[in-house]
């Protein structure tokens, strides 16, 4: 199984450092549009919406791209 719950609902929109980690946004219309960071068998929620992700990116790029300060779930 997938490490990310409801993984099929997500679309990877950015790869960082040639797929060492990726950023994905949930596109399922009936659920929140979370943006997540995925690396190996770990993930972290970066922002609850795509708009909030971009606001975070502009204010703290490390938090947006590298999950700095976010709880990381590992499986």
Buried (B, 14 or more C-beta within 10 A) or exposed (E): EEBBEEBEBBEEEEEEEEEEBBBBBBEEEEEEBBBBBBBEEBBBBBBEBBEBBEEBBEEEEEBBBBBEEBEEBEE
